[in-house]
Amino acid sequence: MTDSLILYGSLMKFVWQNDLYIHDIRCLVTLIWAVVGLIQSQKIHLSQWLVYRRGRANAASKYRQLSRWLHNPKITPSLVYYYLIKGVLLAWRGQSLYLALDSTSLWGRFTIVRLALIYRGRAIPVSWLVLARGSTSVGLLDYRLVLLQAAWVLPPDSRVILLADRGFVDIGLMQLARDLGWHFRIRLKSSLWVYRANKARTKVGRLMPAKGQACFIHNVWLTEQQFGPVHLALAYVQTPNGYQPWAIVSDDPTDLSTLAEYSYRFDLEENFLDDKSAGFQLESSEIRDEQALDRLGLILAVATLYLVNTGVAVVATDQRRSIDPHWQRGLSYFQLGWRWIRHALATGKQLFISLCLIPGPDPEPVYASKKQAATPIAILSSIQLVT
């Protein structure tokens, strides 16, 4: 049996046990072959993917089949992914889930808005959309459906904390989070107005403490709409890129843990990097259609889910040292999963198909270097509190 057939069989078993639904089995088959092509070729190029597609059809026929799938209006990515990610998230029932919201631009023509589950240094896509616009500045009306789609798949009794950067500061977003029963940690712009009881209004920037310090202000209201009461965590945080002003609004009372929680948002940036230069080479793709890019997002999401799941399984079964030269874990679970697939196919070892994405602390956090270990979370312990 060829490597591509082995990987295809493992992927099909993986998604099938999690109730992935698609209206036509032929479309499911094409989806899985696309994921196989993506993982094995390590790039987004249909002519490269078809090399790994088994079957009697010639190259032109295989290429047309992949292209038709990407442009098939009957395939709704959110509906297909709904059943898969819902099955995965069942393990989080009663747990705390951190969901990061962010956007990225492609070629100055498209913007991807993604909501992802923060998991052990990486982010697993939960919902997304593609907009035919170059600016990553988007309004709530543009991406509101992304949050609603996520709400439909989240397990009951879970505590959801939404993380977002300054580009998503919107009273409407905070209200929507409240309506959904979610909590939030959102970074504010320095120009935002803050109203405090019995005090004149002021801008966020004027409340910032000195570098290396942090302060926490409770029961305030934001903007002229006076949305609140909410709570602020303000700090100049020393990061590997220098000091950065963090003004975080939270619906819960704030302390140092609020800053640590917000820092999890950066794991979504790593997820976008996996899509691009560090992984799938998305920016070298020749796809320039909004709906096709949306369906491509489904292929990326399934591949990411499987790779991270495989990486977690490698660590859980104590086989990391066979593919990672670091004494302590030096590769992300995404990269570990990719390496394991190549290693297993080359040596005849088994590929993982069981779901391993269980909640809980990371048993072996990544530690590639002292510089990389200097994350905002690690640095928070040196912040001086002021009142």
N, C-alpha and C positions, 0 to 999 in steps of 0.2 A: 504493500500500500504506500502511495506517495505521501510526502510531508503535507501537501496541501489537503489531501483527503483526510488525513489524520486530524489536522487542525479543524477542517470543516465539520467532521463528526463530533469533535469535542465542543465546538461552539454551538452546534445545533442542540446537543444535549443540555448545554448550559442555559440557553435561552428557553428551551422547551420546558424545563422543570420550573421556570419562573413565569410560565403562562404568557409568553409573548404572543400577541395576537396580530394577525394580518389577514386581510380579506381573501387572499389567494395564496395557496401554498407555493406557487411558482414565484411570487414576489418575495416570500420568505426565503426561499432557496437563493434567489439572486442577492438578497440582503446579506445573507451569511457568506456567500462567495465574495461579496464586496469587502466585508470585514476581513476575510482571509487574505484577499489581495492587499488590503491596506496594511495589515500586520506584517506580512511577509515582504512586501516591496518597500515598506517604510516611507511611502509617499502617496500623495493623492494624484494619481494619473491612471485613467481608465485603460490605456494601452499597456500599462505595467500590470494592472490588476488581472487582466484577461490571461496573462501568462500562467497564472496559478489556477485558473478555472478549468476543471476537468470536464470532459465531454467531447463528443464527436464534431460539434460545430466548429467552423473555421474562425479565425481571429476576428474577421469583420463582423460575423454574426454575434460573437460574444461581446464585442465592443458596443454594437447596437443595443443589445439586451441591457447592458449596464446603463447606457445613456437613456434608454426608454424608462428604466426604473427611476432614475433621478428626475425625470420630467413627467412622471405619471401622476396626474391630478387625483387619482383615486387613493394614493398613498398619503395619509395624513400622519406625519411623524409623531405628533403628540399623542395620537390615539394608539399607534403601534407601541410606542415607548411606555405608555401609561401602565400597561399590564406588567411589563418587565420591571420597571423601577418600583411599582407598588409592591410586587412580590419581594424585591430586595429589601425594601424599607420596613417590612413587617417585623424584622428583628429589632427595630427601634421602638417598638411599642412601649410607652411609658418612659422613654429615655429623652434626653435633651439633644436636639438637633440644631446645628449651626448651619444656616443657609446664607451663602454669600451671593450678592447681586452685583453684576458688573457688566461692562460692555467692551468690545474691541472692534477696531476698524479693519477692513480689508480693502487694500488698493485705493483707499480714498473714495470708494463707491458704495460699500455695504457696511452695515454695522450689525454685529451679533450681540444680542442681549441674552445673558445666561444667568440662571439661578442654579446653584450647585451646592451639594452637601459637602461640608468640610469633613474630611476623613483622613486622619493620620498623615498630615503634611501634604495632602492632595485634595482635589475637589472632584466630586463625581456629578456629572450633569444630571439635573432633575427636570428642568424645562428650559426652553430657549425660543428665540425667534430671530429672524433675519430681516433687516430693514434695508430698503434700497436708498440709502443715504450715506454720505461720507462722514458726517459728524457723529461722534459718540455721545453727544449731548442729546438725550431723549427725554420726552415727557412721560408722565404716568399713563396717559391715555394710550401711548404707544406700546408700553410693556406691561400694562395691568394684567393682561391675560396670562403672562408668564407666572405671576404669583398665584392666580386662581388655579392654573393647571397644577401647580405644586401642591396647593391646598387639597386638591382632589386625591392625590396619591399618598399623602402623609399618613402615617399610622395614627390611630386614635390614642388619646391620653399622652401624646408626646408633647414636650415643651420645645417650642420652636423659637429660635433667636435669629432674627434677620440682621445681616451685616451689610453695610453699604458705604461707599465713599462719598465725597462731597458732591460729585456729579449727580447724585440721586437725592440730594436734599430736597424734600418736598413734604409739606404738611399733609398733602393728600396721601402720600405713601405711608406716613406714620399712622394716619387714621385708618387706612386699609389694613395695616398690620394689626391694629387694635381690633378692628372688626373681625379679622380672621382668628383672633385669639392668640396672635403671635406677640413676642417681645422684640425689641429692636435696639441695635447699637449702630448709630449712623454718624459719620463724621460731618461736622458743620463747617460752613464757610465763615471766615473771620468777619465778614460784613453783615452777618445775620443779626437781627435785633433780638435782644433778650429782655424780658420783663420780670423783675423780682418784686416780691411783696414789699410795699412801703418804700420802694426805692425807684429812682428814675431809671428809665430804660437805658440800655447800653448795648454796644456791639460786642460780639463774641471775642473779637481780637483784643479788646481792652480788658478782658477778664483773664487773659493768659498769664500764667506765672512765669518766673524766670527759667532759663535753661536748666534742665536737670531737676526741676521741681514739678509737683502736681498738686492740684486742688480740686475739691469736689463741692459742687453747689447743688442743693436740692430744692425742689418745688419752685420751678421757674416756668415761664410761658414764652413761646417763640413767635416771632413776627407780629405784625399788626393784627393778625387773626387771633393772637394770644392762645395758641394751642398748648395745652398742658392739663395739669401740671406734669412736667418732665424733670429730668435730673441731668446734670452735666459732669463730665470728667474732663479736666483740662490739664494738659501737660506738654512740656517740650521733651520729647523722647529722643534719646541718642540711639541712632540706628547705624548700620554699616554705611549708610549714605549721609551721615551727619545728623544734626539735630533737626527734628521736624515737629511743628506744632500740631498737636492732636486735640481737637475739641469734639468730644463724643457726647451725643445726646442719647439717653436711655430712658425707657419707661420704668425701669427699676432703679432704686437708690444706687448711687455709684460709689465705687472704691477702686483700688488698684486692679482688681479682677476685671473691671469693666474695660480697662485699657488692654489687658491680656486677651479678653474675648474679642475685641475689635481687631486685634492683630491677626486673628485667624483668617481674616478676609484676604490676606495676601496669598493664601494657598490657592485661591481662584486664579490669581495672576499666573501661578505656576501651571495651572490647568490650561490656560490660554497658550502658555509657552510650549506645553506638550503638543498642542494642536499645530503650532507653528514651527519655529526653528529647532526646538529640542525634541521633536517627535515626528508628527505626520506631515510636516512641510506644507501646511495649508496655503501659505502665501504663494507657493509655486503652482497651485492648482490653476487649471484653465477654465474652470466653471465660473460663468459670469451671469447666472440667472438666479434671481431671488428665491424662487420656490425650489430650484435644484439645490441651492446651498442649504436651504432648510432641511431637505432630505439627506443631504450630505452630513448635516449635524446629527442625524439619527445613526448613521454609520460610525461617526466619530464617538458618539455616546456609548454605543454597544461595545466598540473596541476598547474604549477607556475603562468601562466597567469590567470587562473581562481581564484586561491587563492588570488593573489594580487588584482585582480578586485573586488572580494568579500570584501576584507578588506577596499578598498577605498569606496565602496558602504556603508559599515557599518558606517564609519565616516561621509560620506556625508548625511546620513539619521539620524544622531545624535543618533545612537544606540550603540556607542562604550562602554559606561559605563556599559552596561548589560553583557559584557564579559571581560572587561579590568579593573582590580581593581585600576590602577594608576589614580591619579587626572588628570595629563597630560598624553598624549598617551605614554605608556611604552612598547608597542609591535609593531613589524614591521607590515606592511600591510599584508605580507605573513602569519604571525602567527595570526593576527586578522581574516583573511579569514578562516583559519583552525578552529579557535575556534568558529566562527560564524556558520560554517557548522554543527559542533557537537551540538551547542546550538539550532540551528533551527530544526534539526532532532529530538532532544530530547523534544522540546517544541511545535512542530507543526507550527513554524513560516516559512515564505516563504524564499526560497533560491533565490539569485539574479541571473538574467540571462542577464540583460541589460548591455551594455558596459559602464563602468564608468571611464576608464583610459583616462581621459582628460588631456591635458597639462596644465601647469601653476604651480605656487608655491604651496607647501604643506600647506593646511589650518591648519594642526595640527601636526607639526613636532614631531618626537619621542623624548622623554626625560625620560629615565628610571632612570637616576641617574646623579649626578654632574660629576662623573668620565666619564660616557659615553658621557656626553654633551661636554667634552673637546676634540672635534674633531679638525683635522687640520684647518678646515674652521673657527671655533670659535677662534683658537689660532692666526690666521694670523694678527689680529688687533694689537697684541703686538709686531710684528716684526719691527725692526728699519731699515729704509732705508739707504743705503750707496751709494755713487757715486764713 
